[in-house]
Amino acid sequence: MVSATQQSSRIRRRKMTTNGKVNKRERRRVGTPAFAVHPAGYDTAAADAKKD
């Protein structure tokens, strides 16, 4: 017979994985949000500008 602590910890772990599974899946599917490569005010002629 399994101890009560072991049983409750397994149940807790199972609930943690199932809770929010739909949200986790959607976030994985969407991926990294798009961001501006050159933000507003970026000067390509500046001394510290990235060279192509």
N, C-alpha and C positions, 0 to 999 in steps of 0.2 A: 504494500500500500504506500502511496506517495504522501509525503508530509504536507501539512496544510500550507506551510511557507512556500514549498516548491510549487504546489498547485496554484496558489494565488499569484506567484510571480509569473508562471506560465500564462495564466489568464490575462494578467496585466500586460505582458509583452504582446500577446495576440491582439488585445484591444488597441494597443498603441499602433500596431502596424495597419489594422483595418480602419482606424479613425482617420479621416481626411485622405483616404486613398484616392478618391476622385479628384480632389484638389491637387494632390501631389502629381497625379498622372497628367492633369491639364497643364500644370506648371512645367513639367518635363517636356511636354509636347510643344509648348510655345517657345521655349528656349530663351536665349539671351535677348533682351530688348535691343532694338536698334538705337545706336547713339551716333551723334555727329562726329565725323572724323576731324573736320575743321570747324570748331565752334565759332560763333559770331565774334568778330573782332580779331580773327586769326590773321596774322600778317606773314605771307610767304617770303617776304624780303627781309624779315627780321634776322638778326645775327644768330639766334638760337632756333631758327625754324628748321624743321626736318627736311633733309635733302632727299630728292627723289632718285 
